[in-house]
Amino acid sequence: MIDFNNKGFFKLKQNSEYAEKVKQLLLEGEQIIDSYKSMRDGVVFTNKRIIAVNVQGITGSKKDYTSLPYKNIVAYSVETAGTFDLDSELELYFSAVGKVKFEFSGKTALLEISKYISKHVL
């Protein structure tokens, strides 16, 4: 599992590469909302969970898939992009894992994602 306390995700940019890589992990009825990629790692948001992909090793052939179900979120914070600051952030607090933070650069679907989170948290 990704150590979210010690491993900083690089800024994530919208990219469909990891959406294709996690399709085999999806449950029946689970749909991808959006996916993002940093230098090597990626994050995929579905209508049921977040799948964080940690690429390991020199060749990158080894990957760790961490499933973070929305139902385990106890609180969250969304910081949208502004006029001059185009970066946005999503901070999630999970009952068993603690704080998980994702930083995004450029276009994101954070408002749509926050609706799915709210559906499960509230």
Sequence and secondary structure as in RCSB ss.txt:
>XXXX:A:sequence
MIDFNNKGFFKLKQNSEYAEKVKQLLLEGEQIIDSYKSMRDGVVFTNKRIIAVNVQGITGSKKDYTSLPYKNIVA
YSVETAGTFDLDSELELYFSAVGKVKFEFSGKTALLEISKYISKHVL
>XXXX:A:secstr
   TTT     BEE SHHHHHHGGG  TT  EEEEEE SS EEEEESSEEEEEEEESSS  EEEEEEEEGGGEEE
EEEE   SS  EEEEEEEETTTEEEEEEEES   HHHHHHHHHHHH 
